[in-house]
Amino acid sequence: MKLVIIGNGIAGITAARNIRKISDCSITVISSETEYFYSRTALMYIFMGHMRLKETQPYENWFWAKNNIQLKKAYVTNIDTTNQTISTQQGENIVYDKLLLATGSQSNYFGWPGQNLKGVQGLYNYQDLELLEQNTQNTQNTQHCKKAVIVGGGLIGIELAEMLLSRNIEVTILVRESSYWSNVLPAGESQLINQHILKHGVDLKLNSNLQEIIGDENGKAKAVVVKETGETINCQLVGLTAGVHPNIDLVKESTIEANRGILINHYFETNIANVYAIGDCAEFRQPLPLRRPVEQVWYTGKMQGEHLAQNLFGQRKAYNPGPWFNSAKFFDIEYQTYGMVMPNLKENETSLFWQDANAERCVHIIYDKNDKTFIGINTFGIRLRHKLFDKWLREKATVETVLQNLSAANFDPEFYKTYEAEILKQYQQQTGILLKAKTKRSLKHFFNLMKN
């Protein structure tokens, strides 16, 4: 049996590795991005000089041959689902018995005037990183890129800002919302991030849309115009980081159905027999409860790759990833979220928001105001254990159970300051209910919580 996987990101590679554990089928992984799988989340650290590309590759080059997984660096141009054949730009035709599409995402370009000028780019893949190196290249005596404008208020925009600042390039960020990432974060967290961005010397312009990018006589970006104010901002680089969308160009001319992403059921099956899709490029026809139809997150790509392997060569079972979770970093502040914390409360919800005196840490807990069921939590600057929050969410624990056991969930290093007492005090002030933290728990109690 010949399995062909298009895409060597976390979803496709996780599927290949897990399939190999349970099957001796032929596996070919095709990608035009890089020869070997690397951690996409580490792109920024390559640019900042903390790592080299080979240090972002989790597996040695010999790993693939040893596990009989063929890697092919090629660009796929066509999928013939009738004859179960794919064609590459290099003129090769490859027959498959089963085909897995894990083609990832692409940066959003919204038709802005000047978006195709030199010096304008997104940041998603390794080619984008190479282009960024070119666009910020300096000679020994001259700094050609002194100023950059980033368009979009999300996680990629923050990463790009940190990368550019590490090379002493001034950064302005244009955000169309009234606060950073406010379409995802509630007001308290978004305001904290606003302050943190400003503290790092970024010129953050809120309520600001890009009107156009102005080019010079050589076809290179030299300025942007802000729609609301008409202000012209001179720059040598424009980063378009207003989100990403599923990379489905390959299937548009095929019989494989797609909407925003490649349409799949809860077994990752497309409308075509023996064709599957996972990761950023996939869209569930019927989204799971409290989940989005397209989930463009590293964690979900990994989980889907693991689950698909079992579906193909183990026990066929509908995908059910459980409660939502994610993590990221805003400059120096780590962010975690478990469960559902929306920008605005629903009718049945209430919340507990705590923030430290320096506005560098916060905890935002959402719970049902009628029965106190824990619904979700955002944390900034405090690390918490995923396993416990997954357990509490699945068991529909009360907010008071969560609050009393926060110290068991704390994953910060041993000598970090803890804030559980302050958070409990905030809850008491808000509700009048005095809770006692279980701070002097025994190891037995802690491991029982983790196990059960």
SEDOSE-916783 format. One record per atom (N, C-alpha, C): residue in one letter; x, y, z. Coordinates in steps of 0.1 Angstrom, whole numbers, plus 5000, padded with zeros to 4 digits. Atoms other than C-alpha are relative to their C-alpha. Layout:
<batis>
AXYZ...
</batis>
This chain:
<batis>
M500849885000M500050005000M500950125000K499249885002K501450344989K499250125006L500649884994L500650645012L500950114996V499349885003V501650984999V499450115008I500349894992I501651285022I500550134994I499649875005I501751635008I500150105011G499849904989G503251875034G500849935011N499150064989N506051815059N500050095012G500249934988G504752035087G499749905011I500250084988I503851915122I498949904997A501150095002A500551755110A500449884991G499650115009G501951555080G501149915006I498950084994I505151445098I499549925012T500650074989T503251345129T499349884995A500750125006A501051125108A500949904995A499150095005A503950975090A500749925011R499350074989R505850885122R499149905007N500950094993N502750735139N499549894991I500450115009I501750535108I501149905000R498950095000R505250395107R500149915012K500050084988K504850265142K499149884999I501050115000I501950045133I499849944986S500150055014S502349985095S501350004993D498850005008D505049885071D499750044986C500449955013C503250055042C501150104994S499149905006S505250275017S499550145004I500349864996I505350635030I500950104992T499349905007T506350925008T499550145004V500449864995V506351285022V500650104990I499649905010I506451564996I499850145005S500149864996S507251925003S500950094992S499249915007S508552224984S500750105009E499549894991E509452425015E501449975004T498750044995T512452245031T500149854998E499750145002E514151905026E499549925013Y500350084988Y513651805063Y499050085008F500949944991F510951875088F500750095011Y499549924989Y511652165112Y498950065008S501049954991S509852335140S499650154995R500449875006R507952625123R499950115011T500149904989T507452795157T501450065004A498749954997A511252845159A500650094989L499549915011L511553055127L500650135006M499649874995M511953375148M501449985007Y498850024993Y514853225168Y501249984990I499050015010I516753145136I500450154996F499749865004F516453515125F500750085011M499449934988M517453635160M501449955004G498750054997G520553425160G500149905011H500050094989H519553195188H500249854996M500050135006M519352885166M500450004986R499950025015R520352755132R498949904996L501150085006L517952575109L500149855005K499850144996K519452235117K499749975015E500450024986E518852295154E498550015003T501550004999T515152345148T499449874994Q500550135005Q514951995132Q500049895011P500150094988P513751745159P500749874997Y499450135003Y515151445140Y501350014992E498850015008E518551365126E499749964986N500350025014N518751345088N499949854997W500150145003W519350965090W498749945005F501250064994F516150915109F499049954990W501150035010W513950915078W500349874992A499750125007A515850645059A499949885010K500050114990K516150435091K498649955002N501450044997N512350445095N499249984986N500650035014N511750395057N498950094997I500949895004I510050725052I500750084989Q499349935011Q510950875018Q499650145000L500349855001L511251255017L500350044986K499849955013K510851424984K499850155000K500249865001K511451794978K499650034986A500649975013A509151884950A498750085002Y501249925000Y506252114941Y498949924993V501150075006V502951934935V499150104992T500849915009T500952084906T498649954997N501350055004N498051854901N499749875008I500550134994I495951574918I499049944991D501050075008D494151324896D499449895009T500650094990T491751154920T499449884993T500550125008T490350924892T501049894999N498950095002N493650764885N501049995012Q499250004988Q495050824920Q501550034998T498749965004T498051014907T500250145003I499749864999I499751334916I501250044991S498949965009S502051534893S500850125007T499149904994T505051754903T500550094989Q499449905009Q506552064887Q501249944993Q498850065006Q509651854880Q499649894990G500450095011G507551634856G499849865005E500250134995E507151334879E498549975003N501350054997N503951134882N500149905011I499950094989I503450954915I498649945003V501250074997V500750694921V499949985015Y500250024986Y499150664955Y498849905002D501250084996D496750424972D499150085010K500749914990K495950675000K500850134999L499449865001L496651054998L499650085012L500249924989L497051275028L500450154997L499749865003L496851655023L500250075014A499649934988A498651855050A500850124996T499449905007T499452165030T500150135008G499849894991G499252415059G499250134996S500649875002S498452785056S500850094991Q499449905007Q499253095036Q499750145007S500249864994S499553465047S498850074993N501149925006N496453685041N500550124993Y499849885007Y496753945014Y498650054996F501449965002F493654155011F499850104989G500149925012G494254334978G500450145003W499649864997W495954644993W500850054988P499249955010P497454864966P501550005005G498550004997G501254804965G500449875008Q499750124992Q501054464983Q501049914993N499150085007N503154304956N501450074997L498749935001L506054554958L501149925007K498850064993K509554434968K500050065014G499949954987G510054465005G498749995008V501350034993V506454355013V499949855001Q500150144998Q505954015028Q499249955012G500650064988G504253785052G501149925007L499150094993L505853545077L499349875004Y500650134996Y504753185077Y501049884998N499150115003N507352955061N501450034999Y498649985001Y511052915056Y500450094989Q499749915011Q510953095023Q499850155004D500349874995D509453395041D501250055009L498949964992L512353385065L501250044992E498949965009E514853385037E499850134993L500349875006L513053675021L500250115010L499849904990L513153865054L501550035002E498649985000E516853815055E500550094989Q499649915011Q517153975021Q499450145002N500649874999N514754255029N500650085011T499449934988T516654345061T501550004999Q498650025001Q520154285047Q500750145001N499249884999N522754545057N501449974995T498650015004T526154605043T500950045012Q499149984989Q529154665065Q499950155005N500049864996N528755045065N498650074999T501349945002T525055095056T498949915005Q501250074996Q521854995073Q498950034990H501049975010H519354965044H498649995006C501450014994C516354865066C500150065014K500049934987K515855115094K498750005006K501349994995K512155115097K499149904993A501050105005A509354855093A498650045005V501449994996V505554875094V499449864999I500750135000I503654565104I498550025000V501449985001V500054535094V499349885006G500850114994G497854315117G500449985014G499850024985G497354255154G499849865005G500050144996G498053895160G501349955005L498850064994L500653645172L501250024990I498949995010I502653655139I500650145000G499549864999G502854035141G500950035011I499249984988I504254025176I501449934998E498850075003E506853765165E500950084991L499249925010L507953975135L500550135007A499549884993A508154285157A501249975009E498950044991E510454105182E501249974992M498850035009M512653975153M500650134995L499449885006L513054315138L500750095010L499449924989L513754495171L501449945004S498750064997S516554245177S501150044991R499049955010R518354395147R499950165000N500049854999N517654755158N499250074989I500949945010I514954815132I498850055007E501249944994E512255055143E498749944994V501250075004V508754905142V498850085004T501449954998T505255055138T499049884997I501150105002I502254815141I498750074998L501349955002L498954905125L499049905003V501150094995V495954745142V498750064997R501349945003R492454795129R499150015012E500950004988E490854715163E500550115010S499849894990S490754955193S501049955010S499150054991S493054725212S500749874994Y499350115007Y495654455203Y499349865002W500650135000W494154115194W498749995007S501249994993S490854225208S498949914994N501050095006N488953995184N500249865006V499850134993V490453705205V500050025015L499849984986L491253845239L499050095006P500849914992P488954005265P500850135002A499449864999A489654375273A501250005009G498950004990G491854315304G501349954994E498750065006E494354085286E500550094988S499649925012S494354305254S500750125005Q499349884995Q495154615274Q501449975006L498750044995L497954435292L501049994989I499150025011I499454345259I500350134993N499749865005N499054705246N501150065007Q499049944991Q501154825275Q501449934998H498750085002H503754545270H500650034987I499449975013I504154625233I500650145000L499449874999L504654995240L501250015008K498850014991K507154915268K501249954992H498950055007H509254745242H500450104988G499549895009G509555065221G499349994986V500750015012V507054965194V499050124999D501049905003D504955245178D498749934996L501350075002L501455085182L498950104997K501149915005K498755255162K498749924999L501350065000L495255135171L499050074991N501049945009N492155195150N500650054988S499249955012S494455215120S500049894990N500050095011N493955045087N501050044989L499149975011L496355015058L499250054988Q500649955013Q495255225028Q500749954988E499150045011E498155165005E501450005003I498650004998I501755085002I500650074988I499449925010I503855334982I501349954996G498750055005G506755224960G500950104995D499049905006D509855394948D500249974985E499850015014E511155414912E500549864997N499550135003N512655064916N499049895004G501050104997G509454894926G500149955014K499850044986K510354874963K499250085009A500849924991A508154974992A500850115007K499349894993K509155315007K499150075010A500949934990A506055415027A498749935000V501450045000V502555325038V499250125004V501049894997V499455545041V499049945009V501050044991V497155505071V498650054996K501349975005K493555505060K499350115008E500849914992E491955685089E500550155001T499449874998T494455975092T500650064988G499349955012G496055995058G501550015003E498649994997E499455975076E500849914991T499150085008T502355865055T501249965009I498950054991I504955645074I501049944990N498950055008N508255605056N500649875006C499550124996C509655255058C500749934989Q499350085010Q511854995040Q499449864999L500650144999L509854685050L498650015004V501450004996V506154615052V499749855003G500350144996G505154295071G498549995000L501450025000L501654175063L499749875008T500350114990T500553965093T498650005005A501450004997A496854005092A499349864999G500550135000G496253635098G500449914988V499750105010V496553325076V498749934995H501250085005H494153115055H500549864995P499650135005P494252745045P500650004986N499450015013N496552665016N499349894992I500750105007I494152494993I500150024985D499849985014D495452614959D500049874992L499850135007L496352254950L498749934996V501250085002V492752124952V499050084992K501049915006K490952414935K499549954986E500450055013E491052244901E499849855000S500250144998S490451894915S498649975004T501450044996T487351704925T499950005015I500050004985I488251744962I499350135004E500849884996E485651974978E500750085011A499449904990A486852284997A499050125001N500749874997N485252585013N501150105003R498849934996R487652795033R501249915001G499050115000G489652475038G499549884993I500450135007I489552125024I499049935010L501150054992L486251985037L500249855004I499850144994I486551675060I498949975010N500950044989N484351475083N500949985013H499250014987H485451375119H500949884999Y499050105002Y487551095104Y501150054991F499049945009F489551335083F499849964985E500350045014E487951195051E499550124992T500549905009T487351425022T498849934992N501050065008N484551364996N500549904991I499450095009I486951154976I500649885008A499450124993A487750794987A501550005000N498650014998N491250745000N500850135000V499449874999V491951115002V499650075014Y500249954986Y492351275037Y500750145001A499449884998A493251615050A500150035015I499949974986I494551735084I500850135001G499249884997G496152045100G499350134995D500449875004D495852405089D499150014988C500749995013C494452325055C498649945001A501350075000A491452125067A498950085007E501249934994E487952245076E498949895002F501050104997F485452025094F498650054995R501349975005R482052015077R499050035011Q500849984988Q480451995111Q500950025012P499049984989P482652165138P499549935012L500250064987L482951995171L499550115010P500449904990P481252165201P501150085006L499049914994L483152465213L501350004992R498850005008R485652425184R499750074987R500149945013R486252615152R500149904989P499950095011P485752455118P501549994994V498650015004V489452545109V500850045012E499249984988E491952515137E501550014996Q498649995005Q495352655126Q501050025012V499249994988V497352575157V500949885000W499050105000W500452365162W499549875007Y500450124992Y498952145189Y498949924993T501150075007T495852055168T500649924988G499350075011G498051965138G500649875005K499450124994K499951725160K499049895004M501050094995M496851575176M499349934988Q500650065011Q495251525142Q500849904993G499150105006G498251355128G500149875007E500150124992E498251105157E498749934998H501350065001H494551045154H499849934986L500150055014L494650995116L500749874999A499250135001A497350725119A499249895006Q500850114994Q495150525142Q498849974991N501250025008N492150575119N500349914988L499650075012L494050445089L500549865002F499450134998F495850155104F499849945014G500450064986G494350095139G498550005001Q501450004998Q490950155153Q499450134994R500749895006R488650375133R499150075010K500749934989K487250635157K499950154996A500249865003A485850985153A500950095008Y499149904994Y488151275162Y499350085011N500649924989N487351435196N501250055008P498749954994P490351645208P499750055015G500349954987G488551755240G500150155001P500149854998P488752105255P501250074993W499149915007W490452385236W501250045009F498949944993F493952495246F501050054990N499049945009N496752705231N501050075009S499049924993S499952885242S500850084990A499249915009A502153165227A500850095009K499249914993K504453445237K499950144994F500049865004F504153825235F501350065006F498749954994F507753945239F500449925012D499550074988D508553855275D498949935007I501150054993I505053745285I499549874993E500650125005E503953385281E498550005002Y501550005000Y500253325273Y499649854999Q500750135001Q498153015279Q498550025001T501450004999T494552945274T499449865000Y500750134999Y492352645284Y498550025000G501549995000G488652605276G499750124991M500549895009M486652895261M500050135008V500049864995V487553255270V499850094988M500349925011M485853475245M500250155003P499849854997P486353855241P498950065008N501249954992N482853915255N499349885007L500750114992L480953715282L498749974993K501350045004K477953515272K499050035012E501049964990E474653565291E500149925013N500050084988N475253275315N501450015007E498650004995E478953365322E500350125009T499449894992T480753565348T501549975000S498650025001S484453615353S500750055013L499149954989L487253665378L501350044992F498849945007F490053895365F501050055011W499049964991W493253935385W501350054992Q498849955007Q496354135375Q501050055011D499049964991D499554205393D500350155000A499949854998A500654555404A500850064988N499249955011N503154585374N499449974987A500850035013A500554475348A500949924991E499250105008E502954195337E499449865000R500650134998R500853905348R498550025002C501449994997C497153835348C499449864999V500850135001V494653545353V498650044998H501449975003H491153555338H499349874999I500850124999I488753285348I498650024996I501449995004I485353235331I499349885007Y500850114995Y482653035349Y498550034999D501449995000D478952975349D499550075012K500449924988K477253235372K498949935007N501150084993N474452985380N500549895008D499650124993D476152665389D501650005003K498549984997K479852795391K500949904992T499150095008T481052545364T501150074994F498849945006F484552625353F499949994985I500250005014I484452725316I501350024993G498749985006G487952855308G500950105007I499149914993I491053045318I501050054990N498949945006N493553285303N501150035010T498949954991T496953335320T501150074991F498949925006F499653585311F501150015011G498949994990G503053555328G500149895010I500050114990I502153245348I499849874992R500150135007R502652885336R499149905008L500950104993L499952625344L500049874992R499950135006R499752255338R498749974992H501150045009H497652145308H499249895006K500750134996K496751805323K498950035010L501049974990L494951945353L498850084994F501149925005F492952205334F499249924990D500750095008D492051945308D499049915008K500850084991K490751725336K498850085006W501149924994W488752005353W499050034990L501049965010L487152105320L499249884996R500750125004R486251745311R499049965011E500950044988E484751685346E499150115004K500949894996K482952015347K500250045014A499749964986A484652115379A499550145003T500449864996T483552425398T501150095000V499049905000V485452745397V500750005014E499450004986E486052705435E501049885001T499050115000T487752365429T501350044993V498849955007V490052525404V500850105008L499349894992L490852825426L500749935012Q499450064988Q491552605457Q501349914996N498950095005N493952385436N501050074990L499149935009L495752655416L501549975002S498650024997S498952585434S500549864994A499750135006A498852225421A500250014985A499949985014A498452355386A501250094996N498949915004N501252605388N501349924995F498850075007F504152505365F501250095000D498949915000D506452795372D501249945007P498850054993P510052725383P499950015016E500250014986E510452645420E500150135008F499749884992F511752985432F499250124994Y500849885005Y509253205412Y499050035011K501149954991K506853415432K498749944995T501350055004T503353265433T498950105004Y501149904999Y500053455432Y498749945004E501350074997E497453205444E499250075011A500749934989A496653395476A499450134995E500649875006E496153725457E498749974992I501250035008I493753555433I498849955008L501150044990L491753395461L499450125007K500549884993K491553725478K499150084990Q500849935010Q490253885445Q498649934999Y501350075001Y487553615444Y499150035012Q500849974988Q486553685480Q499450145000Q500549865001Q486254055474Q498950014990Q501050005011Q484153985443Q498749935004T501250084997T481853725458T499649995014G500250014986G482153745495G500349865006I499850144996I483153375496I501549985004L498750024996L486253285516L500449864996L499550135003L488252995501L501449985006K498750034995K491252825516K500749924989A499250075009A493952725492A500749875005K499350124995K495352375494K501550014996T498649985003T498952495495T500949895005K499150104994K500352225518K499549864997R500450145005R499251935497R501149905001S498950105000S501151615500S500249964985L499750055013L502851465470L499049904995K501050115003K500351175471K498850074994H501249935004H497451425468H500250064986F499749935012F499151605439F500049894988F500050105010F499851285419F498749934997N501450055002N496351155425N499250094991L500749915009L495051475409L500449984986M499550015013M497251425379M499549864994K500350135005K496351055376K498649984996N501450045001N492651045380N499250084989
</batis>
